[in-house]
Amino acid sequence: MDATALEHPQDGRWRPFRCSTRPVRDELWLELAGELDLESANALGALVGEHLDAGFPRLVLDLRAVTFMDSTGLHVLLEAQREARARGVELSLSPGPPNVQRVFDVTGTADLFAAPARR
């Protein structure tokens, strides 16, 4: 398991955005935690790009520990979905908390991502 932490300010304090990986059978899970926003989206996009080439047929982005997501975070997830399809990799999302899922609901993008086969 590897972990990457990116730190950015929130409410005058620094809070880490973390991404760790966990292989589960033929899936690679990227377990995200913290805020997915302008400060962390580009780094997440780069990490997803690296892992799309790791040889797993399925990549799961686990949003359960994401505390906040803005439109930049949504954009990087949509781009990751596009890249995964182009490479023949199935990308799915494990839903986040209600405030994160609201971004998908408001933008009508929830149906663009499949749920993982198993948790």
N, C-alpha and C positions, 0 to 999 in steps of 0.2 A: 504494500500500500504506500503510495506517495502522497504527500500533502504540499500544497502551495498556499501560502497565506499572503494576501495583499492587504495592506492596512490603509484605511482612509478615515477622515474625520466624520463624526456624527455627534451632534449635540455638544460640540466642544471637546469630545473625547475621541480617541482612536479605537476603532473596532475592526477586527480582522474579517476579511472575506476568505473563506477557506474552501479548498476543493481537494478531496481525497479520492483515490480510485480503489475499487474493489472488484476483482473478477468474480463472477458468479456463473459457473458453467460456461456457456458460450456467450455470455453478456459481460460487458464492462460497465460497471456502475460508477458514475462520477457523482460523489456525494457533496453537494454544495451547502455552504452555511454562511450566514451573514447577509449582507446587502448586495444585490445584483443591480448595479447602477452604472453611471458614467465612469466612475473610477475603476470598476472591476470588469466591466463587460468586454473590453478588448483583450484582457488577459484570459478571460474565460473562453473567448473565441479562439485564441491561439491554442489553448489546452485542448479544446474539443477537436480542432484541426489535427493536432498531433495524435490524439487517440483514435481518430477516424481511420488512421493508417496503421493501427496496432494489430489488425488481423481479426478482430472480433466482428461477427456478423450483426451484432446488436449492441448499441450504446444506449444506456439509460442515464438520464440526468435526474437525479434525486433532489427535488426542491423542498423536501419536508422541513429542512432546517434553514431555509432562506427566510429572512425576517422582513425584507423589503425588495420590491422589484419595480423599476420604472420602465419607460418606453425603450430606453437604451438596452436594458436587460432583455426585454421582449424581442427587440430587433436582433440581438446576437443569437437568441434561441431560434428565431425564424431562419436566420442565415445558416445556423448549424443544421437545421432540418434540410435546407436546400442542398448543402454540401454533402450531407449523409446520403440523400437520395442519389445524387450524382455519382457517388462512390459505391453505391449498392449496399449501404449499411442502413439497417433499420434503427431509427432514433426514436426513443419514447421518453415520456416524462412521468416521474412519480410526483403526483400533485403536491403543491405546497400548501401552506396555511391559507385561510380565507382571503386575507389581504393580498396575497400573491396571486391566488386564483382569480381574483376580481379583475386583474389586468387582462387575463385571457377572456373573461366573460364580457367585459366592456368592449373589447376590440373584436370580438367574434372569432378569435383564433384558437379557442380551446379544442375544437375538433380537428385541428391540423396536426395534433400530436396524439399518438397512440399511448395507451397505458402499458406499463411493462407486463410481460407475461406472468411473472411471479414477483413476490416481494420478499 
